[in-house]
Amino acid sequence: MFFNFTEFIFNPFVLIFASIFLGMLFGKLKIKSFSFGGSGVLFAGLFIGYFVLKYAHSFTESSEKYLSAQALITKGVIDNLLFNTFLVLFVTAIGLLASNSIKKVVKKYGFQFVILGFLITFVGAATSYVLTESLPQKDIFKVSGTYSGAMTSSPSLAAALETVQSTTTKDAKNFSSLPDTEKQMILDVVNSGSEEVLTIENTVDLTQEQQDSYVQKASADVGIGHSISFPIGSLVVIIAMSFLHKIFRIDIEKEKEEFARIMSDGTPVNETDNKSSKGVLFDVTGFAFAAFVGLIIGSIEIPLGSLGSFSLGTTGGALMGGLLLGSMGKIGFINFRMDDKVLQVLRTLCLEIFLAIVGLRYGYGVVESITGSGLTFVVVGLITAFVAVMAGFLVGRYVMKMNWILLSGAICGGMTNTTGMGTLLDVLDSDDAATGYGATFPFAMIGMVLFTIILHQFTA
């Protein structure tokens, strides 16, 4: 009898379910009245992900386990396909759950959600810019990635990469005509990790190899900045959704009652109508079709002229697919109005798997960044996310006088943060906040793409 320990702990399903099990146990621990609940899975994933990757890095080329370790390192512990699969399932379930009330919420508060979506993303970009300008040594490419990571937005990372690749390619080709300050910035990037030291004096123009190196290193820096700050931004939103209502003494039960009055407009809910609105227990065809339509919506690119293009991506598309088809209720024999309890179980299961994967994928990078040279960008990401969240909260709560159930969802939507939304639903013990999330998310996505491009242009 032989037990292969290395292959066992490198198994993605072992890592995922170990993270969920340990995370749920951790989430049940209470400090006074506070506990992390389901979001404890994220922390367990971060912990396990760090040690598993550290173990994988310990194998030398002569080891028989080297190839397995390299495969784990290359795919980032858990394959991206699993990550996206459970993300789509989770967000589609949220869309279908929120579809009952989205029309009424948008009709009544639509403009406020637009404002919050752009306000939160703008404040985040402005904070990133101010912090970058205050640094003794600017790293403009990592900053673009740090902003998209702190706001937990993958589409804005794509916008940052596209913008950086375009501008760096152009600057590298026109190196000889650039001012000395820009030349030095380019040479600093090219020289990083290279034995050859280029200076303004000994470099009239860049070779094709040096041009390619500049573009690749600049793009890599964007990815590094995003990877460092993404989990930090997620943690900020998770903690905010767990603590804000306690710090500002918001009575959740009263807010729920107020939300119910907003939804009913003072008219009593007829039990028969309510029962019929649930539709079927669960429709696999309807759920799959909602996810499929959502992926189509997310892949549509809208041109924005010189600023590039915009798309909702996987998350935004799946959310819109669930909201749109869920609000329709039924198409022929296909039902989109399903029992809330079944959707909640599916939503919870997919969320915990998703949180585990996020933690496993980013655990090593987070610890290495906090203990290494990436600490500066950890701080930038932390402050950026915190200021953006607080701006949305203060304006929404004290200027717009919004109900907390709607506002908390809108803040998660403005931060384009799925993990924070999952924590919020757990804290509220209700799916009502998903309406605010769904109404704000599209405008925040547009803001993220626009401000990412503008931020890079300003810092460059």
Stockholm file with secondary structure:
# STOCKHOLM 1.0

chainA/1-460         MFFNFTEFIFNPFVLIFASIFLGMLFGKLKIKSFSFGGSGVLFAGLFIGYFVLKYAHSFTESSEKYLSAQALITKGVIDNLLFNTFLVLFVTAIGLLASNSIKKVVKKYGFQFVILGFLITFVGAATSYVLTESLPQKDIFKVSGTYSGAMTSSPSLAAALETVQSTTTKDAKNFSSLPDTEKQMILDVVNSGSEEVLTIENTVDLTQEQQDSYVQKASADVGIGHSISFPIGSLVVIIAMSFLHKIFRIDIEKEKEEFARIMSDGTPVNETDNKSSKGVLFDVTGFAFAAFVGLIIGSIEIPLGSLGSFSLGTTGGALMGGLLLGSMGKIGFINFRMDDKVLQVLRTLCLEIFLAIVGLRYGYGVVESITGSGLTFVVVGLITAFVAVMAGFLVGRYVMKMNWILLSGAICGGMTNTTGMGTLLDVLDSDDAATGYGATFPFAMIGMVLFTIILHQFTA
#=GR chainA/1-460 SS CCCCHHHHHTCHHHHHHHHHHHHHHHHHCCBTTBCCGGGHHHHHHHHHHHHHHHHHHTCCTTSTTHHHHHHHHHTTSSCHHHHHHHHHHHHHHHHHHHHHHHHHHHHHHHHHHHHHHHHHHHHHHHHHHHHHHHSSSCCHHHHHHHHHHHTTCHHHHHHHHHHHHHHHHHHHHTGGGSCHHHHHHHHHHHHTTCSSCCCTTTCSSCCHHHHHHHHHHHHHHHHHHHHHHHHHHHHHHHHHHHHHHHHTTCCHHHHHHHHHHHHHTTCCCCHHHHHHHTCBSCCHHHHHHHHHHHHHHHHCCEECGGGCEECCHHHHHHHHHHHHHHHHCEETTEECCBCHHHHHHHHHHHHHHHHHHHHHHHHHHHHHHHHSTTHHHHHHHHHHHHHHHHHHHHIIIIISCCCHHHHHHHHHHHTTCHHHHHHHHHHHTSSTTHHHHHHHHHHHHHHHHHHHHHHHHHHC
#=GC SS_cons         CCCCHHHHHTCHHHHHHHHHHHHHHHHHCCBTTBCCGGGHHHHHHHHHHHHHHHHHHTCCTTSTTHHHHHHHHHTTSSCHHHHHHHHHHHHHHHHHHHHHHHHHHHHHHHHHHHHHHHHHHHHHHHHHHHHHHHSSSCCHHHHHHHHHHHTTCHHHHHHHHHHHHHHHHHHHHTGGGSCHHHHHHHHHHHHTTCSSCCCTTTCSSCCHHHHHHHHHHHHHHHHHHHHHHHHHHHHHHHHHHHHHHHHTTCCHHHHHHHHHHHHHTTCCCCHHHHHHHTCBSCCHHHHHHHHHHHHHHHHCCEECGGGCEECCHHHHHHHHHHHHHHHHCEETTEECCBCHHHHHHHHHHHHHHHHHHHHHHHHHHHHHHHHSTTHHHHHHHHHHHHHHHHHHHHIIIIISCCCHHHHHHHHHHHTTCHHHHHHHHHHHTSSTTHHHHHHHHHHHHHHHHHHHHHHHHHHC
//
